[in-house]
């Protein structure tokens, strides 16, 4: 039996969503005097070009928002005010994009910090490993002298 990854499960769910039916619910845009019909293209363009979110972040936010709509129902907006449901939908998408992007950037920052600290961690581990042996074993080992040469070269001990 093959395992299904979370990404594959999400992809299968995405195939079940009726994106156009959802957008019909939020297509009122603009103002009562200057009406604009909201489409997926406009929403994605707004998030990518104006808000400067990467396309993969926007795609993930759309899927998360669709899942939220399926669980909690459609956005209500403010009373019967023109286009308020669509504005709430847009703002929710932008907030979700912001959350995903921040999480992505945080993970990348921690990864780069960990990579920068890797040589120092290796040095620390090697010091701990060599301290387990008696002095005479260290003195007779060629690895000890190689380590000493390496540690002097890298400014340790």
C-alpha positions as CSV (number, residue, x, y, z in Angstrom):
1,X,0.0,0.0,0.0
2,X,1.4,3.4,-1.0
3,X,1.4,6.3,1.5
4,X,-0.4,9.5,0.5
5,X,1.6,12.6,1.4
6,X,-0.2,15.6,2.9
7,X,0.5,17.6,-0.3
8,X,-1.2,14.9,-2.3
9,X,-4.2,14.9,0.0
10,X,-4.4,18.7,-0.3
11,X,-4.2,18.3,-4.1
12,X,-7.1,15.9,-4.1
13,X,-9.1,18.3,-1.9
14,X,-8.3,21.1,-4.3
15,X,-9.8,19.1,-7.1
16,X,-13.1,18.8,-5.2
17,X,-13.5,22.6,-4.6
18,X,-15.7,24.6,-6.9
19,X,-13.6,27.8,-7.1
20,X,-15.9,29.6,-9.6
21,X,-19.0,29.0,-7.3
22,X,-17.1,30.4,-4.4
23,X,-16.0,33.5,-6.4
24,X,-19.7,34.1,-7.5
25,X,-20.4,34.7,-3.9
26,X,-17.8,37.5,-3.7
27,X,-17.8,39.0,-7.2
28,X,-19.2,42.3,-6.1
29,X,-16.3,44.7,-5.9
30,X,-15.5,48.4,-6.1
31,X,-18.2,50.9,-5.0
32,X,-21.9,51.2,-5.9
33,X,-20.9,54.0,-8.3
34,X,-17.9,52.3,-9.8
35,X,-18.7,48.6,-9.9
36,X,-15.9,46.0,-10.5
37,X,-16.5,42.3,-10.9
38,X,-14.1,40.4,-8.8
39,X,-12.4,37.3,-10.4
40,X,-9.7,34.9,-9.3
41,X,-7.4,36.6,-11.7
42,X,-7.9,40.0,-10.1
43,X,-7.5,38.6,-6.6
44,X,-4.3,36.7,-7.5
45,X,-2.9,39.6,-9.4
46,X,-3.6,41.9,-6.4
47,X,-1.8,39.5,-4.0
48,X,1.2,38.9,-6.2
49,X,1.8,42.2,-7.8
50,X,0.5,44.7,-5.3
51,X,1.1,42.9,-2.0
52,X,4.3,41.2,-3.3
53,X,3.6,37.7,-2.1
54,X,5.2,34.7,-3.9
55,X,2.8,32.7,-6.1
56,X,3.2,29.5,-4.0
57,X,2.2,31.4,-0.9
58,X,-0.9,32.8,-2.6
59,X,-1.8,29.3,-3.8
60,X,-1.5,27.9,-0.3
61,X,-3.5,30.7,1.1
62,X,-6.3,30.1,-1.4
63,X,-6.5,26.5,-0.4
64,X,-6.5,27.3,3.3
65,X,-9.2,29.9,2.8
66,X,-11.3,27.4,0.7
67,X,-11.0,24.9,3.5
68,X,-12.1,27.5,6.0
69,X,-15.1,28.4,3.9
70,X,-16.0,24.7,3.7
71,X,-15.8,24.3,7.5
72,X,-17.2,27.7,8.7
73,X,-19.3,28.9,5.8
74,X,-19.0,32.0,3.6
75,X,-17.8,35.4,4.9
76,X,-20.7,37.6,5.9
77,X,-19.3,41.1,5.4
78,X,-20.8,44.2,7.1
79,X,-24.5,44.0,6.9
80,X,-25.8,44.7,3.3
81,X,-23.0,47.1,2.5
82,X,-22.0,46.8,-1.2
83,X,-18.9,44.6,-1.7
84,X,-18.2,44.0,2.0
85,X,-18.3,40.2,1.7
86,X,-15.7,40.4,-1.1
87,X,-13.5,42.8,0.9
88,X,-13.6,40.5,3.9
89,X,-12.7,37.6,1.6
90,X,-9.7,39.6,0.2
91,X,-8.5,40.7,3.6
92,X,-8.7,37.1,4.9
93,X,-6.6,35.9,1.9
94,X,-4.0,38.7,2.5
95,X,-3.8,37.9,6.2
96,X,-3.4,34.2,5.4
97,X,-0.7,35.0,2.9
98,X,1.1,37.1,5.5
99,X,1.0,34.3,8.0
100,X,2.3,31.7,5.5
101,X,5.0,34.1,4.3
102,X,6.2,35.0,7.8
103,X,6.4,31.3,8.7
104,X,8.3,30.6,5.5
105,X,10.8,33.4,6.2
106,X,11.2,32.4,9.8
107,X,12.0,28.8,8.8
108,X,14.6,30.0,6.3
109,X,16.2,32.3,8.8
110,X,16.5,29.5,11.4
111,X,18.0,27.3,8.7
112,X,20.6,29.8,7.7
113,X,21.5,30.4,11.4
114,X,21.9,26.7,12.0
115,X,24.1,26.3,8.9
116,X,26.3,29.2,10.0
117,X,26.7,27.6,13.5
118,X,27.5,24.1,12.1
119,X,31.3,24.3,12.2
120,X,31.3,25.6,15.8
121,X,28.9,22.8,16.7
122,X,31.2,20.2,15.1
123,X,34.1,21.7,17.0
124,X,32.2,21.5,20.3
125,X,31.2,17.9,19.6
126,X,34.7,16.9,18.7
127,X,36.0,18.4,21.9
128,X,33.5,16.5,23.9
129,X,34.4,13.3,22.1
130,X,38.1,13.7,22.7
131,X,37.6,14.5,26.3
132,X,36.2,10.9,26.9
133,X,39.6,9.3,26.2
134,X,42.6,9.1,28.5
135,X,45.5,11.5,27.7
136,X,47.8,8.8,26.4
137,X,45.2,7.5,23.9
138,X,44.8,11.0,22.5
139,X,48.5,11.5,22.3
140,X,49.0,8.3,20.3
141,X,46.1,9.0,17.9
142,X,46.8,10.6,14.6
143,X,43.2,12.0,14.7
144,X,44.1,14.0,17.8
145,X,47.0,15.8,16.0
146,X,44.8,16.4,13.0
147,X,42.1,17.9,15.3
148,X,44.7,20.1,16.9
149,X,45.9,21.4,13.6
150,X,42.3,22.0,12.5
151,X,41.3,23.7,15.7
152,X,44.3,26.1,15.6
153,X,43.5,26.9,12.0
154,X,39.9,27.8,12.9
155,X,40.8,29.8,15.9
156,X,39.6,27.4,18.6
157,X,41.5,26.5,21.7
